[in-house]
Amino acid sequence: MRERTSSRKEATIALVVVFLGILSLLYPIVSTHYNNYRQHQFAAQYGNTLQKIDDSDRAAALSSAREYNKKLPGVPILDPWLTQVANPASRAYTEYQEQLSLTGDIIARVRVPSADIDLPVRHDTTPDIIDKGVGHLYGTSLPVGGEGTHAVLTSHTGLSNATLFDNLTKVVEGDLIFVDVLGETLAYKVDQIKVVLPDDIGDLAAEPGRDLLTLFTCTPYSVNTHRLLVRGERVTLADDAVAALSAEPSVFVMQGWMWGLLAVSTIAIALFIAMLVHAKRKRKKDEDPEKPVLDGDSPGGGGADGVAPGGVGPGGVSPDADVLDGIIFADPAARRGQPRHRR
């Protein structure tokens, strides 16, 4: 009985371990899709919040941001992954934070339909900002458009719980990038894609007479030794074209690593079910063992004394045999005058 209880306990522990292992495999996929959904919600809420703001206030905020951009040439542009690009205590940084702040911490929304990117944009590129969306690189133009401006937006690639800019590598020249800011939708057509070293970011500088936007992330995936720069130049589109081309990207997009984990999880689940079935059968067998064979229940049938008709009795002795002092005479005539004793 103790052995049976111990066996059941070990089987239960094994099943629990396998189940927890399956959950750990599925967690990154579920977590990533959940965070992607939340980021999409934040981006969508930005538009809803704008509807509550007066047109005059929005126009004033846009005008202030464009005036701010005109004073930028003296602010250095640095790689946010290697350097703290801003001094939070400085007056210049405080003025920066005050721009485009009508809607709270979200200052814009960026969408790239060809890469299923739809994310909220916030001030600065600190870890807490780019872990949950896109950060605007301090020192570059605010994303409000205008000649001689170059806005740079950055986010992570390779996080285990969010997609963010993972799919930026899918973008090709000619694709469109959309920025929604204070009720306006700005369209940029990708004209340059570069992979550079971290200290080679001269391409982020503004150029006279051009309205530029660059999406900026680390590459290769999970290695992060270089920087991927996807640049677009402002183009003018009709309102109906903007509405069609800037349709909201799909939120639930499966990536290669997700399919791999899903395949492993499927195999693990199949093994888990097989173990459950095996354990159930074994438990049933332990609880209902085969019925033991009794003397009166010998296979083939028999009488009450366990003797089959025409067969042999217990010990293999025929009921018609004679026994004398332990000697068995199958033929009574073989006794030859010996006293007869019926067994």
Phi, psi and omega in degrees: 000318179296320180297320180295317179297317179297320179296318179296320180297316179296320179295319179297316179298317180298317180295320178296318179298316179297317180298316178295325177297319178297317179298319180295328177289322183278339185304312181302324180292311181297316181298317180297313180295323179296313180295322176299318179296317180296317180296321177296321178298315179299318180296317180292324180295334179301314179295322179294322179294323181299329182295342181268358183256137180297147179301322181295322179292321178295317179297320180293321180293320177296318179297319179296319180294322180290325175293322178299318181299329181292341183262007188283337187309336181274356182266123182290149176256121184235157176288117183291343182277345182246337189223146170284110191278351182222152173258104185303338182272354184281153177295323181297320181289323178298317178297321178299315181295336181283344182282142175056032186261013182298330185257018181094220185278343179271124184255345181192178177224132180245136181226135175230093185304322183291343181241010181053042177257127176209097191222151175282150179246134179233164175298143168074173185231032177291158183306320182292339178277307186280354172285340185235017179163216183247140177250144174272129183286113178300134184105346176252167183299143171294148186281064179240004178078175179123148180296142179077017179248154177211099179273139180238124179243136185225154175200178184282156164231133174095012175291149182278349184231015177199146182278314177049245183260022180304322186268010180297336179292345179280345183289139177234163178301137183102342176292161181251144174240133180244138175237121175262121182217119177048045175089354178254147175245117180258135181248134179233131179262125184296124181237354181203134175230124183226149169243121186229168174284158184303329182266006181250072185242030177298336180289355180271355181286152177288154179235132182304135176079000182242148178247104189242155175219133178234133170263133196228126178209172179276153179203157354291172183305121178066003176257312169064033179273344182230179179236134177261123180245116178248108186254143176228152176248143185300134175231155180258125180236151174294153183303320181292327178291320178298316180298321181286317185281338183257027176303144186299129179293163176291136181277320184264092181244126179276131177259169183303314182295332178292318178297322178297313179296323180295321178295314179297318180296321179297316178297317180297320179295319178298317178295322179298315179296319179298320178295321178298314180298316180297316181296322180294317179295319181294320179295320179295321180293321179293324182280338183229070182292165180296142181291129181294151181273121179266168182301322183273000183240032182295147180302143178098351177086166180174179180278188182293332180269013177079011181257124177283143178305128179072009184253211181244156179267193179302141180078005177082018183258132178290143179293342180268359182281151175261144180238130178224117180045045176083356179263131183262126176247107179293332181249116181305330181294341182285351181292326178054055173088002179288151178300137183268128175234117178279128181283000000 
